[in-house]
Amino acid sequence: MPADWLADRRTEAAADRILDAAEDLFRRRDAAEVGMNEIAKAAGCSRATLYRYFENRDALHTAYVHREAQRLYRYLTGHVAAIADPADRLVEGMLTAVRSVRENPALSSWFAPTARPIGGEMAERSDVVAAMVAAFVQSLGIHEPGAVDRQARWLVRILTSLLLFPARDEAEERQMLEEFVAPAVVPRSRR
């Protein structure tokens, strides 16, 4: 009997449908407040079906964060690709990431000041986020493995900080990134 060659595709489509339903709920409420029952109902599936794809809320959150982080990373790298100076690319990349999260209600709900800051928790422990930020750090011309990993973790913390505790405006955030972050990550000797 031939294997079901569409099985993986259907599984992926079902998981995406669930994540899309969750995203719609995250647009309307803080992500930390959205429960699995609500997500199942919004996706038009049973709780059993939901749990077949995501064993718990943490697994669903992780899958959602990874999907959105990959989308954001593709956009960000395209946006900064033409910027030759590593320090300028770093600053513009960080501002683009922060702006993109803030402008997306589903993503900004992860950093809502009224709820548990699950966005920061997820960013800190996500291997996917760490790998993408490390790749971005390497694109700045930094290739020492220990330095790449440390700087990537530090940049995730800075991004999380800006999302949880924004400056007065983007101009002030740009100034802080140019003055304090860029010189630490991309010293003049590397430009």
N, C-alpha and C positions, 0 to 999 in steps of 0.2 A: 504494500500500500504506500503511495507517495506521501512524503512529508508535507505538512501544511506550510508552504513557502510564504504565506502571508501572515502567519501567526505572529511573528515579531513585529510586523508593521501594524497589525491590529492592536497589539499590546501597547506599542508606542503611541498610537492614536488615542487609545483609551486613557492612558496616563496623561497625555497632553490635554485631553478634554477635562479631566479632573483638575489639572493645574490651571487651566483657563478659567474654570468655575471658581477655584480658590482665588485667582487673581481678581476676578470681578468682585468677590467679597472683600478682598484686601483694599480695593479702591474705595469702598464705602465705609470700612471700619478698620481700626487698628488690627494689624495682622495677629497680634498676640491674643486678641479676643475672639477670633474666628475658630469655631469648633469643627470637629470632623463630621458631626451630624449635619451641620449647615452646609458643609462642602459637598457631602453626598447628595443632599437634597438639591443643591444648586447644579450639580453635575448630572442630575437625573438618574442616579444609580443608588443601589442599596448600600448600607454601611458595609456589608460583607464584601461587595465588589470593591468599594473604596479600600478596605483593608487588604484585599488581594494585591492591590498595586502599591499601597503604602502602609507598612505595618503599624505605623503610629503617626501622630502629628509631627513629631520631629523628622521622620523620614520624608513626609510630604513637604515640610518647610525646607529641608535640605535639597530636595529635588527642585523645588520652585526657585530657591536661591541660585542653584547651579545653572538652571536654564536661563534665568534673567542675567546672571553674571556673564554668561557666555555671549548673550545678545549685546549687553553693554560693552563688553570687551571688543567685540567686532566693530561696533560703532566707534568706540574711542580710538582704536588703533587706526582706523580709516581717517578719522578726524585729525589726528596728529601726525600722520605719515609724512607729510611734506615739511614738517618742522625739523630743520637740520640740527640746531643747537640742542644738546641733550637737556640742559637745564630748562630751556624754554618748553621743550616737549614734555618734561616732567610736570611743570607748573600747569601747562594747558591741559595735559591729560588728567591731572587731579581735579582741576576745576570742571572739566567736562564730565567726569564721573560724578562729582558732587551735584552739579547742575542737573544731570540726567536723572539721578535718584530723586532729587527734590521736585522735579517737574512731573514725575510719574506718581500719581496718587497711590498706586498699588505698592510701589517700592518705598515711597516716603513713609507709608504706614509702619514700616519695620523700624523706623527711627522716631516714632511719635513720642513726644515728651510726656504724654499722659499715660503711657503704658510701659510695660517691661520692654527694655530696648533689645528685642530679639535680633534685630539686624546686626548690632555689634557683636552679639554672641555668635551668630551664624558666620559672620565674616571672619571672626577670630579663629574658628575651628574648622573652616571649610578648606579642604585640600585643593579644591578647584579654584577658589578665590586666591589662595596662596600661590598656586602654579601660574595663574594668569598675571598676578602682580609681579611675580618673579620674572616672568617672560618680559613684562614691560620694563623692569629694572635692567634686564640684560640688553634690551633695545637701546638703553641709554649708554651702552659701552662698558657696563660693569659685568665682569665675568668670574670673579673669585667666588666659588660656591658658598662659602660661609658668609661673605659680605652680601651676596644676592639674597640669600634667605633672611638674614637679619634686616636688611633694608626693606624687603618686601613686607615682612611682618610689621615693621615700624610704619611704613606707608599705609597699611591697612588700618592701623591704630589712628593715624592722623586723619584719614578719610572718615573713619567712624566718629572721631572727635568733631570734625567739621559738621557732620550730619546731625550729631546730637546737640552740639553747642555751637551754632553758627555765629560767625562774626556779624558785624553790622550790615555788611553788604559784600558782594563779590570782589569789589576793588580792595577791600581790607583783607579778604582771604588771599587774593593774589599777592598782595604786598607781603603778608606773612609767609606764604610759600616761597616767594622769591628771596626774601631776606633770611629765613631760617632753615627751610627744608632743602631747597635746591643746592645751596652751598655744602650742606652736609652729605647729600647723596651724590652730587656731581661736582666735586671740587674743580676749580679752574684748571688744574693739571690734567683733567680728563676731558676737557672741552676742546 
